């Protein structure tokens, strides 16, 4: 996860440094979509990505299970 998604986000201004966020506001929901897109092509077959969960706080989180962007 770190190698394919998080490393590119670490210590970055998402809205300015990552092309995806130029067209999508950097909400927690869109961060989940971005991570999904980074990971789904790097999972070796026959495994499949099922779900991404991004925690903003202990009680506020997003679960994402597929494409919409």
N, C-alpha and C positions, 0 to 999 in steps of 0.2 A: 504494500500500500504506500509506504514511504517513497520507494523508488519511482513508482509510476504516477503518483498523484501529489502527495504532500510535499515532497522535496521542492517541487516547482512553485509551491504556494508559500513556503516558509520564508518569513521576513520580506514579504512582497506586499506592495499595494495592489490588491486584486484588481481594482477598477482601472489602474493605469498600466500594470505590468503583464496582465494576462489577457490575451486577445478575446477569449470567451466572454469576459465580463465587460468588454466594451459595448456589447449588445444586450447584456443581461445584467440587471443590478445584482450586486454581491450580497444577496440575501442568503440566509441559511439554506433555504430551499434550492437556490441555484448553485450553492457550493456543493450540495449533495449531488445534483445533476452533473456538475463538472467532474467530481470525483468518480462518479459512475462511468462517464464517458472515457476518462483516463484509464480506468481499470478493465472495462469489459473487453477490450481488444487484447489485453495482456494475460488473460487467464487461459491456460492451456486446456485444450479439448480433452476429454469430454466434460470437464467441469464448466459450470456456468455461474455467472454472478447473479445472486438472488436479490440482495438487498444492501442498501447503504444506509447507515444511521449516523447522523451528525448531531452531536450534542452542543448546544449553545450554552445551556446551563443544565443543572441536574434535572430540572423539571421542564425545560424547553428544548425539544429536539425534533428532528425531521427524519422520517424514514422514506426512502425512495426505492421503488421496485421496477423501474422501467423508463423507457424513453418518452419524453414529450417535447423535447427541443431538438 
